[in-house]
Amino acid sequence: MRTFDALLAVAGLTLSAVAFAAPQCTDKPKSDWMSEAAMKQKIAEQGYTVDKFKTTDGNCYEIYGKDKDGKKVEIYFSPIDGSVVKEKRG
């Protein structure tokens, strides 16, 4: 019976890790991407304050920061056109 419980626990952890996985934003080459400077300017124009800006393994631009109301955000942007791919507010 303990083996079954252990298998359920592992399955639950695996599913939760998949649920919080970062998105895949593009397969296009970096030569087609907006520059980081252009993306940062676009983000600032939308009223965000950026605490951390990075490029993810899923070929997204990702920020951790605050929106114009001062609420914490984690946002993944397409580096091709700057559109929001995934957003988490907290």
N, C-alpha and C positions, 0 to 999 in steps of 0.2 A: 504493500500500500504506500509506503514512503517513496518508492521509486515513481509511482504515478503522481504523487504530490510534487515531487521534484520536477518531473516533466512538465506539469502544468505551470509551475513557477517559471521555468525557462521559456516556455511558449509565451507566457504573459509578458516577460521582459523583452523578448524578441519583437512582439507586436507593438509594444509601447515605443521601442526604439525606432521602428519603421514609421509610426504615426508622427514622430517629431523630426523626421529626416528633412534635411534641407532640400529645396527644389532644384531641379535641373532647369536652368534658364535658357541656354542656347548651345548649339553645336557649331555655331559659326566661328570662324577664325577671329583672333583678337584684332586683326586689321580692320574688321567690320564693326568693332565695338566703339561706343562713345569713349572719349578719353576720361580718365578719372577726374580730371579738373572740370570737364564739361558736366559730368554726372554730379559732382559735388556742388557745382553752381546751380544746377537744376533742382537738387534737393533743397538747397538753401532758399531758392525762390519759392518753393512750396511751403516754407515756414518751419522746416525742421532744423533742429540743432543737433549736430553730429558729435557724439562722444567717441565713436569708433567706426571706421570705414574699412571694409576689406573686400577682397575677391574670394569667393567660395570655391570649393572643389566642384560645385555644380555649375560653374561659370555664371555666377550672379555677382552683382555688387550688393553688399549687405551693409546696413548701418544699424548701430545701436545708438539711440539718442532720445530726443524729445520732440513732440509735435508742437505746433504753435500755441497750444494750451498748456504746455509743460508736462504732458503725460508721456511716460516712457513708451518707446516703440522699438520694435525689431522688424526691419523691413528688408525684403529681398527685391531687387530691381533687375529688370532685363538690361544688360549692358548694350543691347542693340538700339533700343528706343527709349529707355528710361522708365518704362511702365512698371507698375507694381505687380510682382508675381505672387508674393505671399507677405502677409503682414500680421504682426502680433502686437497687441497693445496691452499694457499692464500697469 
